[in-house]
Amino acid sequence: MGVVATAGRIGATLVAMAGTRLELAAVEFQEDARRLLGHLAWTLLAVFLAAGALLLAALFVIAVFWDTYRLQAVGGMAVLFGALAGIILMKVRASMTAEAPLLSATLAELRNDVDYLRHGLAQHHAEATDEQA
């Protein structure tokens, strides 16, 4: 078998590997984009509903204590809402750091390909040399 034919096969294999990895990256990117849009839609709906509920709850508490402790009621509601906002932000930050990075499966496959090309081809070449000897 000629060197040119072998180089052509290796080149074709590398191009096929690159194509497969790009397809994987595209699929992974689409899945991540859909997941993110879904999270965003549900989050916006939850924020809208929670804002309405919190506003009504605050007005209720202030109305109940209007004659006796109106300033304390307003201050208490502000502290409560601030504390809840802080807790929610901490949970969101923890959730975002716990997720896998974007295109992690594609990057892992590319690392495997590089390892194979570095070590697997060298080992294959050594075995072929031993067989010829």
N, C-alpha and C positions, 0 to 999 in steps of 0.2 A: 504494500500500500504506500502511495507516495506521500511526501510531506505536505504537498498542497491539498490533497484530499483530507488528510488528518486535520490540517489547520482549518479547512472549510467546515468539517464536522464540529470541531471545537467552537468555531465562530457561530455556527448555526445553533449549537447548544446554548451558548452564552446569550444569544439574541432571544431564544425561546424562554430561557430563565428570566431574563429582564422583562419580557412581555408578560409572563405569568405574575411576576412580582408587581408590575404596574397595575394589572387587573385586580390583584388582591388589594393594593393600596386604594384603588378607586372604589371598590366595594366597601372597604372599611371606612373610607371617608364619607360615603353616602349614608352608611348606617349611623356613624357618629353625628352627622348633620341632622338626620331625622330624629335621632334620640334627643339632641339638643333642642330642636324646635318643639318637640313634644313637651320637654321639661319647661321650656319658656312659656308655652301656651297655658299649661296647667298652673304654673307659678303666677302668671298674670291674672288668671281667673281667681286663684286663691287670694292674691293681694287685694283685688277689687272687693271680694266678698268679706275678707277680714277687715278691711278699712271701714266698710259700712257697718259691720257688727261692732267694731271698736268705737266708732263714733256714736252709735246708738247706746252702747253700754256706758260710755263716758257721760253722755247727756242724761241718762237715767240716774247715775250716781250723783251727778251734780244737782239734778232736780230734787232728789230725795233729801239731800243735805243743804239745800239752798238757804233755808231760814237760819240754820245753826252753824254749820261748818263749811260754808261755800268755798273758801280759799283752800282749806285743807283737802276738800274733795277734788278740786281742780289740780292741786299739787300732787295728790296721791295718784290720780289717774295719769298724770304726766310721768311720774316715776315708774309706775307699772308698765306703761307703754314703752318707755325707754329701756327698761330691763328686758322686756319681751323681745324687743328689736335686737338687743345685744345677744341674747341667747340664740335667736334665729340666725343671725349673721355668723356666729361661731359654728353652728351646725352646718350651714352652707359651706363655709370655708373647709371644715373637716371633710365634708362629702366630696368636695372638688379635689382635694389633695389625695383622697383615697382612690379615685378613679385611675384607670390605666391611661398612660399618655396616648396622645393621638397617633394612630398608625403603628401601635406597638407590635402587632402581629407581623406586619410587613417588615418592620425593622429587624425583628427576630429572625425571620426567614432570610433576609439579606445577610445577616451575620452568619447563619448556617451555611449559606452559599459561599461566602468568603472563606470560612473555615474549611469547607470541602475543597475549594479551589487551591487553598494553600497546602493543606495536609493530604487530602484525598488524592489529588492528582500526583503529588510527589510520591506517595505510597504506591499508586498504580504504576507510575513510571519505574519505580524501583523493582516492583514485581515483574514487570515486562522485561526489564534488563536481566533479572535473575533467570527468567525463562529462556532468554536468548543465549545465555552463557552455558 
